[in-house]
Each structure stands twice: as C-alpha cells, then as structure tokens.
Amino acid sequence: MFLSLLLLLQAAPVETAQPAPEKPREKVVCRRIAETGSLIGGKRVCMTPADWQQQERDARDSIDRFHQSSVAPGK
C-alpha cells in the first residue's frame, strides 16, 4: 500500500508555481519639505512625478479659490 502511494506521487507531474511578472516600478522623486517656523526642520516626501503634479494642481486650485472668495463684490 505504501509503495503504491509512493509510485503514484512519483508519477504525478510536479507543478511549480511561476511568480507573477512584476509591474515595472514607477520612478520616485523625493523632495525636502520645509517646516514653517523652523530653519532646520522639515521632512522628506517621496512620490511619483504624477503624484507631484497632482499635488501642485491641487495647491494652485486652492489658491485660485481663495483669491476668488476674497475679492470684494462690486469692485
């Protein structure tokens, strides 16, 4: 019985797991962000170029909204 089990296991094809192909990593750009009120403080922030562009667009949109809301009506 034991011998037949070993023969079955030996005859069974062995499937090796193929690792999934990895996606190419996006380039990461790191910048030092100054901390307000500190000359030596700050932190390092790392993001993809697309993330940096999105953050810059968001900042410009916030500034534009601020300017539009601070304009006195009628002037």
Backbone as XML, in Angstrom:
<?xml version="1.0"?>
<chain id="A" units="angstrom">
  <residue number="1" name="MET">
    <atom name="N" x="0.838" y="-1.193" z="0.000"/>
    <atom name="CA" x="0.000" y="0.000" z="0.000"/>
    <atom name="C" x="0.885" y="1.259" z="0.000"/>
  </residue>
  <residue number="2" name="PHE">
    <atom name="N" x="1.853" y="1.271" z="0.894"/>
    <atom name="CA" x="2.746" y="2.416" z="0.990"/>
    <atom name="C" x="3.556" y="2.585" z="-0.291"/>
  </residue>
  <residue number="3" name="LEU">
    <atom name="N" x="4.001" y="1.467" z="-0.846"/>
    <atom name="CA" x="4.784" y="1.502" z="-2.068"/>
    <atom name="C" x="3.965" y="2.042" z="-3.236"/>
  </residue>
  <residue number="4" name="SER">
    <atom name="N" x="2.692" y="1.656" z="-3.328"/>
    <atom name="CA" x="1.864" y="2.147" z="-4.430"/>
    <atom name="C" x="1.605" y="3.652" z="-4.285"/>
  </residue>
  <residue number="5" name="LEU">
    <atom name="N" x="1.474" y="4.134" z="-3.054"/>
    <atom name="CA" x="1.300" y="5.565" z="-2.826"/>
    <atom name="C" x="2.534" y="6.335" z="-3.274"/>
  </residue>
  <residue number="6" name="LEU">
    <atom name="N" x="3.686" y="5.821" z="-2.962"/>
    <atom name="CA" x="4.927" y="6.464" z="-3.399"/>
    <atom name="C" x="5.038" y="6.470" z="-4.918"/>
  </residue>
  <residue number="7" name="LEU">
    <atom name="N" x="4.652" y="5.390" z="-5.564"/>
    <atom name="CA" x="4.706" y="5.339" z="-7.022"/>
    <atom name="C" x="3.745" y="6.334" z="-7.647"/>
  </residue>
  <residue number="8" name="LEU">
    <atom name="N" x="2.566" y="6.498" z="-7.045"/>
    <atom name="CA" x="1.604" y="7.473" z="-7.556"/>
    <atom name="C" x="2.142" y="8.893" z="-7.417"/>
  </residue>
  <residue number="9" name="LEU">
    <atom name="N" x="2.728" y="9.189" z="-6.275"/>
    <atom name="CA" x="3.281" y="10.520" z="-6.060"/>
    <atom name="C" x="4.434" y="10.802" z="-7.012"/>
  </residue>
  <residue number="10" name="GLN">
    <atom name="N" x="5.221" y="9.764" z="-7.295"/>
    <atom name="CA" x="6.355" y="9.947" z="-8.181"/>
    <atom name="C" x="5.883" y="10.148" z="-9.618"/>
  </residue>
  <residue number="11" name="ALA">
    <atom name="N" x="4.804" y="9.506" z="-10.010"/>
    <atom name="CA" x="4.308" y="9.601" z="-11.374"/>
    <atom name="C" x="3.546" y="10.894" z="-11.624"/>
  </residue>
  <residue number="12" name="ALA">
    <atom name="N" x="3.039" y="11.505" z="-10.557"/>
    <atom name="CA" x="2.258" y="12.731" z="-10.726"/>
    <atom name="C" x="3.175" y="13.855" z="-11.178"/>
  </residue>
  <residue number="13" name="PRO">
    <atom name="N" x="2.719" y="14.627" z="-12.170"/>
    <atom name="CA" x="3.563" y="15.752" z="-12.615"/>
    <atom name="C" x="3.671" y="16.804" z="-11.521"/>
  </residue>
  <residue number="14" name="VAL">
    <atom name="N" x="4.839" y="17.331" z="-11.396"/>
    <atom name="CA" x="5.090" y="18.348" z="-10.381"/>
    <atom name="C" x="4.878" y="19.712" z="-11.031"/>
  </residue>
  <residue number="15" name="GLU">
    <atom name="N" x="3.961" y="20.485" z="-10.457"/>
    <atom name="CA" x="3.708" y="21.836" z="-10.971"/>
    <atom name="C" x="4.449" y="22.835" z="-10.101"/>
  </residue>
  <residue number="16" name="THR">
    <atom name="N" x="5.291" y="23.590" z="-10.739"/>
    <atom name="CA" x="5.989" y="24.630" z="-9.984"/>
    <atom name="C" x="5.255" y="25.945" z="-10.193"/>
  </residue>
  <residue number="17" name="ALA">
    <atom name="N" x="5.093" y="26.664" z="-9.134"/>
    <atom name="CA" x="4.397" y="27.950" z="-9.210"/>
    <atom name="C" x="5.307" y="28.974" z="-9.862"/>
  </residue>
  <residue number="18" name="GLN">
    <atom name="N" x="4.819" y="29.566" z="-10.929"/>
    <atom name="CA" x="5.567" y="30.619" z="-11.606"/>
    <atom name="C" x="5.234" y="31.948" z="-10.948"/>
  </residue>
  <residue number="19" name="PRO">
    <atom name="N" x="6.219" y="32.707" z="-10.554"/>
    <atom name="CA" x="5.908" y="34.011" z="-9.959"/>
    <atom name="C" x="5.267" y="34.917" z="-11.012"/>
  </residue>
  <residue number="20" name="ALA">
    <atom name="N" x="4.304" y="35.680" z="-10.566"/>
    <atom name="CA" x="3.628" y="36.607" z="-11.468"/>
    <atom name="C" x="4.628" y="37.666" z="-11.924"/>
  </residue>
  <residue number="21" name="PRO">
    <atom name="N" x="4.571" y="38.031" z="-13.193"/>
    <atom name="CA" x="5.508" y="39.075" z="-13.642"/>
    <atom name="C" x="5.236" y="40.378" z="-12.900"/>
  </residue>
  <residue number="22" name="GLU">
    <atom name="N" x="6.300" y="40.968" z="-12.408"/>
    <atom name="CA" x="6.161" y="42.203" z="-11.636"/>
    <atom name="C" x="5.988" y="43.390" z="-12.571"/>
  </residue>
  <residue number="23" name="LYS">
    <atom name="N" x="5.151" y="44.334" z="-12.121"/>
    <atom name="CA" x="4.990" y="45.569" z="-12.864"/>
    <atom name="C" x="6.256" y="46.399" z="-12.684"/>
  </residue>
  <residue number="24" name="PRO">
    <atom name="N" x="6.661" y="47.092" z="-13.711"/>
    <atom name="CA" x="7.829" y="47.957" z="-13.520"/>
    <atom name="C" x="7.497" y="49.051" z="-12.511"/>
  </residue>
  <residue number="25" name="ARG">
    <atom name="N" x="8.408" y="49.274" z="-11.611"/>
    <atom name="CA" x="8.183" y="50.294" z="-10.587"/>
    <atom name="C" x="8.258" y="51.678" z="-11.198"/>
  </residue>
  <residue number="26" name="GLU">
    <atom name="N" x="7.363" y="52.537" z="-10.715"/>
    <atom name="CA" x="7.414" y="53.915" z="-11.176"/>
    <atom name="C" x="8.571" y="54.625" z="-10.496"/>
  </residue>
  <residue number="27" name="LYS">
    <atom name="N" x="9.146" y="55.558" z="-11.198"/>
    <atom name="CA" x="10.228" y="56.348" z="-10.638"/>
    <atom name="C" x="9.684" y="57.184" z="-9.483"/>
  </residue>
  <residue number="28" name="VAL">
    <atom name="N" x="10.425" y="57.268" z="-8.416"/>
    <atom name="CA" x="10.015" y="58.036" z="-7.249"/>
    <atom name="C" x="10.948" y="59.224" z="-7.103"/>
  </residue>
  <residue number="29" name="VAL">
    <atom name="N" x="10.351" y="60.394" z="-6.876"/>
    <atom name="CA" x="11.120" y="61.620" z="-6.691"/>
    <atom name="C" x="10.928" y="62.070" z="-5.254"/>
  </residue>
  <residue number="30" name="CYS">
    <atom name="N" x="12.032" y="62.300" z="-4.559"/>
    <atom name="CA" x="11.958" y="62.741" z="-3.166"/>
    <atom name="C" x="12.333" y="64.220" z="-3.085"/>
  </residue>
  <residue number="31" name="ARG">
    <atom name="N" x="11.592" y="64.925" z="-2.244"/>
    <atom name="CA" x="11.863" y="66.349" z="-2.014"/>
    <atom name="C" x="11.838" y="66.609" z="-0.516"/>
  </residue>
  <residue number="32" name="ARG">
    <atom name="N" x="12.624" y="67.596" z="-0.104"/>
    <atom name="CA" x="12.599" y="68.013" z="1.296"/>
    <atom name="C" x="11.606" y="69.143" z="1.411"/>
  </residue>
  <residue number="33" name="ILE">
    <atom name="N" x="10.619" y="68.970" z="2.273"/>
    <atom name="CA" x="9.575" y="69.959" z="2.503"/>
    <atom name="C" x="9.921" y="70.722" z="3.774"/>
  </residue>
  <residue number="34" name="ALA">
    <atom name="N" x="10.091" y="72.041" z="3.644"/>
    <atom name="CA" x="10.452" y="72.884" z="4.788"/>
    <atom name="C" x="9.277" y="72.970" z="5.759"/>
  </residue>
  <residue number="35" name="GLU">
    <atom name="N" x="9.609" y="72.997" z="7.023"/>
    <atom name="CA" x="8.608" y="73.134" z="8.074"/>
    <atom name="C" x="8.496" y="74.616" z="8.420"/>
  </residue>
  <residue number="36" name="THR">
    <atom name="N" x="7.292" y="75.141" z="8.401"/>
    <atom name="CA" x="7.092" y="76.562" z="8.676"/>
    <atom name="C" x="7.572" y="76.895" z="10.087"/>
  </residue>
  <residue number="37" name="GLY">
    <atom name="N" x="8.386" y="77.939" z="10.208"/>
    <atom name="CA" x="8.876" y="78.379" z="11.506"/>
    <atom name="C" x="10.147" y="77.694" z="11.947"/>
  </residue>
  <residue number="38" name="SER">
    <atom name="N" x="10.701" y="76.847" z="11.113"/>
    <atom name="CA" x="11.923" y="76.150" z="11.501"/>
    <atom name="C" x="12.946" y="76.283" z="10.383"/>
  </residue>
  <residue number="39" name="LEU">
    <atom name="N" x="14.171" y="76.628" z="10.782"/>
    <atom name="CA" x="15.228" y="76.748" z="9.787"/>
    <atom name="C" x="15.858" y="75.399" z="9.464"/>
  </residue>
  <residue number="40" name="ILE">
    <atom name="N" x="15.834" y="74.488" z="10.413"/>
    <atom name="CA" x="16.469" y="73.197" z="10.185"/>
    <atom name="C" x="15.464" y="72.052" z="10.083"/>
  </residue>
  <residue number="41" name="GLY">
    <atom name="N" x="14.238" y="72.314" z="10.470"/>
    <atom name="CA" x="13.237" y="71.261" z="10.423"/>
    <atom name="C" x="12.755" y="71.010" z="9.012"/>
  </residue>
  <residue number="42" name="GLY">
    <atom name="N" x="12.007" y="69.993" z="8.862"/>
    <atom name="CA" x="11.449" y="69.638" z="7.564"/>
    <atom name="C" x="11.351" y="68.140" z="7.471"/>
  </residue>
  <residue number="43" name="LYS">
    <atom name="N" x="10.751" y="67.703" z="6.390"/>
    <atom name="CA" x="10.664" y="66.266" z="6.212"/>
    <atom name="C" x="10.847" y="65.929" z="4.746"/>
  </residue>
  <residue number="44" name="ARG">
    <atom name="N" x="11.221" y="64.705" z="4.518"/>
    <atom name="CA" x="11.450" y="64.222" z="3.173"/>
    <atom name="C" x="10.174" y="63.523" z="2.704"/>
  </residue>
  <residue number="45" name="VAL">
    <atom name="N" x="9.686" y="63.923" z="1.537"/>
    <atom name="CA" x="8.475" y="63.342" z="0.980"/>
    <atom name="C" x="8.830" y="62.743" z="-0.377"/>
  </residue>
  <residue number="46" name="CYS">
    <atom name="N" x="8.430" y="61.507" z="-0.595"/>
    <atom name="CA" x="8.723" y="60.819" z="-1.844"/>
    <atom name="C" x="7.414" y="60.428" z="-2.527"/>
  </residue>
  <residue number="47" name="MET">
    <atom name="N" x="7.281" y="60.818" z="-3.802"/>
    <atom name="CA" x="6.102" y="60.496" z="-4.598"/>
    <atom name="C" x="6.521" y="60.323" z="-6.057"/>
  </residue>
  <residue number="48" name="THR">
    <atom name="N" x="5.619" y="59.769" z="-6.837"/>
    <atom name="CA" x="5.873" y="59.656" z="-8.270"/>
    <atom name="C" x="5.701" y="61.031" z="-8.903"/>
  </residue>
  <residue number="49" name="PRO">
    <atom name="N" x="6.286" y="61.235" z="-10.078"/>
    <atom name="CA" x="6.108" y="62.529" z="-10.754"/>
    <atom name="C" x="4.626" y="62.875" z="-10.969"/>
  </residue>
  <residue number="50" name="ALA">
    <atom name="N" x="3.802" y="61.886" z="-11.265"/>
    <atom name="CA" x="2.368" y="62.150" z="-11.456"/>
    <atom name="C" x="1.727" y="62.634" z="-10.158"/>
  </residue>
  <residue number="51" name="ASP">
    <atom name="N" x="2.144" y="62.052" z="-9.028"/>
    <atom name="CA" x="1.614" y="62.486" z="-7.731"/>
    <atom name="C" x="2.046" y="63.918" z="-7.415"/>
  </residue>
  <residue number="52" name="TRP">
    <atom name="N" x="3.300" y="64.252" z="-7.742"/>
    <atom name="CA" x="3.779" y="65.625" z="-7.506"/>
    <atom name="C" x="2.984" y="66.613" z="-8.351"/>
  </residue>
  <residue number="53" name="GLN">
    <atom name="N" x="2.729" y="66.262" z="-9.608"/>
    <atom name="CA" x="1.958" y="67.150" z="-10.477"/>
    <atom name="C" x="0.541" y="67.342" z="-9.949"/>
  </residue>
  <residue number="54" name="GLN">
    <atom name="N" x="-0.066" y="66.258" z="-9.470"/>
    <atom name="CA" x="-1.418" y="66.364" z="-8.924"/>
    <atom name="C" x="-1.432" y="67.251" z="-7.684"/>
  </residue>
  <residue number="55" name="GLN">
    <atom name="N" x="-0.418" y="67.122" z="-6.842"/>
    <atom name="CA" x="-0.349" y="67.960" z="-5.643"/>
    <atom name="C" x="-0.198" y="69.433" z="-6.024"/>
  </residue>
  <residue number="56" name="GLU">
    <atom name="N" x="0.612" y="69.722" z="-7.034"/>
    <atom name="CA" x="0.786" y="71.109" z="-7.482"/>
    <atom name="C" x="-0.520" y="71.666" z="-8.062"/>
  </residue>
  <residue number="57" name="ARG">
    <atom name="N" x="-1.251" y="70.851" z="-8.826"/>
    <atom name="CA" x="-2.551" y="71.296" z="-9.359"/>
    <atom name="C" x="-3.530" y="71.586" z="-8.225"/>
  </residue>
  <residue number="58" name="ASP">
    <atom name="N" x="-3.558" y="70.699" z="-7.230"/>
    <atom name="CA" x="-4.450" y="70.907" z="-6.089"/>
    <atom name="C" x="-4.113" y="72.196" z="-5.343"/>
  </residue>
  <residue number="59" name="ALA">
    <atom name="N" x="-2.811" y="72.464" z="-5.181"/>
    <atom name="CA" x="-2.391" y="73.681" z="-4.483"/>
    <atom name="C" x="-2.792" y="74.922" z="-5.279"/>
  </residue>
  <residue number="60" name="ARG">
    <atom name="N" x="-2.589" y="74.890" z="-6.600"/>
    <atom name="CA" x="-2.994" y="76.034" z="-7.437"/>
    <atom name="C" x="-4.504" y="76.249" z="-7.384"/>
  </residue>
  <residue number="61" name="ASP">
    <atom name="N" x="-5.269" y="75.152" z="-7.418"/>
    <atom name="CA" x="-6.733" y="75.266" z="-7.336"/>
    <atom name="C" x="-7.161" y="75.882" z="-6.009"/>
  </residue>
  <residue number="62" name="SER">
    <atom name="N" x="-6.504" y="75.493" z="-4.923"/>
    <atom name="CA" x="-6.832" y="76.051" z="-3.605"/>
    <atom name="C" x="-6.540" y="77.547" z="-3.556"/>
  </residue>
  <residue number="63" name="ILE">
    <atom name="N" x="-5.403" y="77.945" z="-4.121"/>
    <atom name="CA" x="-5.036" y="79.366" z="-4.144"/>
    <atom name="C" x="-6.030" y="80.149" z="-4.989"/>
  </residue>
  <residue number="64" name="ASP">
    <atom name="N" x="-6.403" y="79.600" z="-6.148"/>
    <atom name="CA" x="-7.375" y="80.274" z="-7.014"/>
    <atom name="C" x="-8.717" y="80.439" z="-6.311"/>
  </residue>
  <residue number="65" name="ARG">
    <atom name="N" x="-9.185" y="79.403" z="-5.628"/>
    <atom name="CA" x="-10.458" y="79.506" z="-4.900"/>
    <atom name="C" x="-10.371" y="80.554" z="-3.799"/>
  </residue>
  <residue number="66" name="PHE">
    <atom name="N" x="-9.229" y="80.610" z="-3.115"/>
    <atom name="CA" x="-9.046" y="81.601" z="-2.059"/>
    <atom name="C" x="-9.117" y="83.007" z="-2.627"/>
  </residue>
  <residue number="67" name="HIS">
    <atom name="N" x="-8.415" y="83.234" z="-3.754"/>
    <atom name="CA" x="-8.419" y="84.553" z="-4.383"/>
    <atom name="C" x="-9.809" y="84.941" z="-4.850"/>
  </residue>
  <residue number="68" name="GLN">
    <atom name="N" x="-10.535" y="83.992" z="-5.405"/>
    <atom name="CA" x="-11.886" y="84.290" z="-5.891"/>
    <atom name="C" x="-12.835" y="84.616" z="-4.740"/>
  </residue>
  <residue number="69" name="SER">
    <atom name="N" x="-12.661" y="83.947" z="-3.605"/>
    <atom name="CA" x="-13.570" y="84.197" z="-2.480"/>
    <atom name="C" x="-13.193" y="85.471" z="-1.729"/>
  </residue>
  <residue number="70" name="SER">
    <atom name="N" x="-11.941" y="85.945" z="-1.871"/>
    <atom name="CA" x="-11.531" y="87.151" z="-1.145"/>
    <atom name="C" x="-11.774" y="88.423" z="-1.938"/>
  </residue>
  <residue number="71" name="VAL">
    <atom name="N" x="-12.150" y="88.316" z="-3.173"/>
    <atom name="CA" x="-12.415" y="89.504" z="-3.992"/>
    <atom name="C" x="-13.745" y="90.087" z="-3.559"/>
  </residue>
  <residue number="72" name="ALA">
    <atom name="N" x="-13.742" y="91.367" z="-3.221"/>
    <atom name="CA" x="-14.980" y="92.037" z="-2.762"/>
    <atom name="C" x="-15.928" y="92.207" z="-3.937"/>
  </residue>
  <residue number="73" name="PRO">
    <atom name="N" x="-17.210" y="91.896" z="-3.742"/>
    <atom name="CA" x="-18.162" y="92.042" z="-4.838"/>
    <atom name="C" x="-18.318" y="93.514" z="-5.223"/>
  </residue>
  <residue number="74" name="GLY">
    <atom name="N" x="-18.462" y="93.774" z="-6.512"/>
    <atom name="CA" x="-18.693" y="95.136" z="-6.984"/>
    <atom name="C" x="-17.428" y="95.926" z="-7.231"/>
  </residue>
  <residue number="75" name="LYS">
    <atom name="N" x="-16.292" y="95.363" z="-7.026"/>
    <atom name="CA" x="-15.026" y="96.089" z="-7.246"/>
    <atom name="C" x="-14.265" y="95.475" z="-8.369"/>
  </residue>
</chain>
